[in-house]
Amino acid sequence: MPGSGTVLYLLGIEVAPEAEARWAPWHREVHMRDVLRCPGFQRGTRWRDMEAAPDGWARYLVLYEVESRTALDAYLGGAEVARLRADHEARFGAVTRLTRRVLGDPAVP
C-alpha cells in the first residue's frame, strides 16, 4: 500500500565557515539525538558534502528514516518540532540555510 512504509526525511543544511566548528558537534551530539528520540524516528545519518557551496559555506545532508508518513506528519505537526526548530534558529539561524524534503515509495524503474 503506497505511503504505509518507511519514509525518508531529508534535510540540506549549509553552514557559514565561521560557524561550522560550533555547529557541527552541537548538531551531531545534541540536535540529532533529540530528533531521534521522537516517536517513529528509526535512524539518522549526516553526510558532509565534499564540495562547498559557491559562496564557501559547508554543505551537509541529513537523512532520517521514519517508520511511516503518519509518524512523520505527527512530528511535523507537533510541539517538539517547533521546539527543536526554535532552538536551532536561536543558536544558528543567521549562519545556516536549510531545505527539507520528504521521500517515500521508492521509484521502480
C-alpha positions in Angstrom: 0.0 0.0 0.0 1.6 3.4 -1.0 2.6 5.6 1.9 2.5 2.8 4.5 6.2 2.1 4.7 9.3 3.9 5.8 9.7 7.5 4.6 12.9 9.5 4.4 13.1 13.0 5.9 15.9 14.7 4.1 17.5 18.0 5.2 20.0 20.0 3.3 22.0 22.3 5.6 24.5 24.9 4.6 26.7 26.4 7.3 28.8 29.5 7.2 32.5 28.8 7.5 32.9 30.7 10.7 30.1 28.8 12.4 30.9 25.2 11.3 33.2 24.3 14.2 30.5 25.3 16.7 27.5 24.0 14.7 28.8 20.5 13.7 29.3 19.0 17.1 26.2 20.6 18.6 24.1 19.3 15.6 25.5 15.7 15.9 25.6 15.4 19.7 22.5 17.4 20.7 20.1 18.2 17.9 20.2 14.8 16.0 19.9 12.9 19.3 16.8 15.0 20.3 15.2 14.3 16.9 15.9 10.6 17.1 14.1 10.4 20.5 10.9 11.4 18.7 8.3 8.6 18.1 8.8 6.9 14.7 12.3 8.0 14.0 14.4 5.0 13.4 17.9 6.3 12.5 19.7 9.4 11.2 22.8 9.8 9.2 24.6 13.1 8.5 26.9 13.5 5.5 29.3 16.4 4.7 29.4 17.3 1.0 32.9 17.2 -0.3 32.2 20.4 -2.3 31.4 23.7 -0.6 28.6 25.9 -1.8 29.7 28.5 -4.4 29.9 31.1 -1.6 32.2 28.8 0.5 29.5 27.6 3.0 29.9 24.0 4.1 27.1 21.7 2.9 25.6 18.8 4.8 22.9 16.3 4.1 20.9 14.7 6.9 18.8 11.6 6.2 16.3 10.5 8.9 14.5 7.2 8.4 11.0 7.4 9.9 8.7 4.4 10.3 5.8 5.9 8.3 4.4 9.1 6.8 1.8 9.1 9.7 4.7 9.3 12.2 6.5 12.0 10.3 3.3 14.0 9.9 2.7 13.7 13.7 6.2 15.0 14.3 6.0 17.9 11.8 2.7 19.0 13.3 3.7 18.7 16.9 5.2 20.8 19.6 8.6 19.0 19.6 9.5 20.0 16.1 8.6 23.6 16.9 10.9 23.5 20.0 13.7 21.9 18.0 13.5 24.4 15.1 13.3 27.3 17.5 16.4 26.1 19.3 18.3 25.7 16.0 17.1 29.1 14.8 18.1 30.8 18.1 21.6 29.3 18.0 22.5 29.1 14.3 19.7 30.8 12.3 21.9 33.6 10.9 24.6 31.2 9.9 22.7 28.3 8.4 20.4 27.7 5.4 18.0 24.7 5.4 15.9 22.8 2.9 13.6 20.0 3.7 12.1 17.1 1.7 10.1 14.0 2.3 10.8 10.9 0.2 8.7 7.8 0.1 7.5 4.9 -2.0 10.8 4.1 -3.8 10.6 4.6 -7.5 10.7 1.3 -9.5 12.3 1.5 -12.9 
